[in-house]
Amino acid sequence: MMHSTFWGLGLFGLLTVVACGADPVGPAGRLVGGACSASNQCDSYCTTDKHYPGGMCTVLCASDAQCPAGTACVNEDANFCAVVCASDAQCAAFGRDYFCKSRDRVGASGSTPVCRAP
């Protein structure tokens, strides 16, 4: 009985991980933040803007309302969602070239700090 219970719990754990998947936002995010070279590696769009070395999965936007939590709509070569930050340390997981830099917001006044290369 113990053997079948072990396998049942193992299968449940595997299904839970598969169902939940990886975080959609962040350094491995297929929605916003993950590295990419083509859009088929993302849930939406891959930007190869010079400020996102190695490419970054993102969502095209016209305002923050179109961006997932933890991101903001910023003005780069195209308007897209970028991961917000408060310090350079929060951007380190994206790569050594990434820093917390302020960018103009789209659909709102002012700017917001996001992880990007200078």
C-alpha positions in Angstrom: 0.0 0.0 0.0 2.8 2.4 0.8 4.3 1.9 -2.6 1.1 2.9 -4.5 0.6 5.9 -2.2 4.2 7.1 -2.9 3.6 6.8 -6.7 0.2 8.5 -6.4 1.7 11.5 -4.5 4.6 11.6 -7.0 2.2 11.7 -9.9 0.1 14.4 -8.2 3.3 16.5 -7.6 4.3 16.2 -11.3 0.9 17.2 -12.5 0.9 20.2 -10.2 4.2 21.4 -11.5 3.2 20.8 -15.2 -0.2 22.6 -14.6 1.3 25.6 -12.9 4.3 25.9 -15.1 7.0 28.5 -14.7 6.3 32.1 -13.6 5.0 34.0 -16.6 7.0 37.1 -15.6 10.7 37.2 -14.7 14.1 35.9 -16.1 12.4 32.6 -17.2 9.0 34.1 -18.1 7.6 33.2 -21.4 5.2 36.1 -21.1 7.6 38.9 -20.0 11.3 38.7 -19.1 12.6 35.4 -20.5 15.4 35.4 -23.0 14.5 34.7 -26.6 15.7 35.0 -30.2 12.3 34.5 -31.9 8.6 35.1 -30.9 7.8 31.3 -31.0 9.9 31.0 -27.8 7.4 33.3 -26.0 3.7 33.4 -25.2 3.4 36.7 -27.1 6.3 38.6 -28.7 10.2 38.6 -28.6 11.9 42.0 -28.7 15.4 42.2 -29.9 15.7 45.8 -28.9 19.4 46.8 -28.2 18.5 47.4 -24.5 17.5 43.8 -24.1 20.6 41.8 -25.0 19.8 38.2 -26.0 16.2 39.2 -26.6 13.3 39.3 -24.2 9.8 37.9 -24.2 7.2 40.7 -23.8 3.7 41.9 -24.6 3.1 44.8 -26.9 1.0 47.5 -25.1 -0.7 50.9 -25.1 -0.9 51.2 -21.3 0.0 49.4 -18.1 -3.5 47.8 -18.1 -2.3 45.5 -20.9 0.7 44.3 -19.0 0.8 41.5 -16.4 1.5 42.3 -12.7 5.0 43.3 -12.0 5.5 44.9 -15.4 4.8 48.3 -16.9 4.2 49.6 -20.5 7.3 51.5 -21.5 8.4 53.4 -24.6 11.4 51.6 -26.3 11.7 51.0 -30.1 8.1 49.6 -29.7 5.8 50.0 -26.7 6.0 46.9 -24.6 5.8 45.5 -21.1 9.0 45.4 -19.1 9.7 44.1 -15.6 9.6 46.9 -13.0 12.4 47.1 -10.4 13.6 49.2 -7.4 17.3 48.4 -7.6 20.0 47.0 -9.8 20.1 43.9 -7.6 16.6 43.0 -8.7 17.8 42.9 -12.4 20.9 40.7 -11.9 19.0 37.5 -12.7 18.4 38.8 -16.3 22.1 39.0 -16.9 25.2 41.1 -16.0 24.3 43.8 -18.5 20.9 44.5 -16.9 20.3 47.4 -14.5 17.3 49.2 -13.0 16.8 52.2 -15.4 14.0 54.7 -15.6 11.9 54.7 -18.9 9.0 56.8 -20.1 5.7 55.2 -19.5 3.1 54.7 -22.2 -0.5 55.6 -21.6 0.5 57.5 -18.3 2.6 60.4 -17.4 6.1 60.1 -16.0 8.5 57.3 -16.0 9.1 54.0 -14.1 12.2 52.0 -13.4 12.5 48.7 -15.4 15.2 46.1 -15.9 17.1 46.8 -19.1 20.6 47.3 -20.4 21.8 51.0 -20.7 
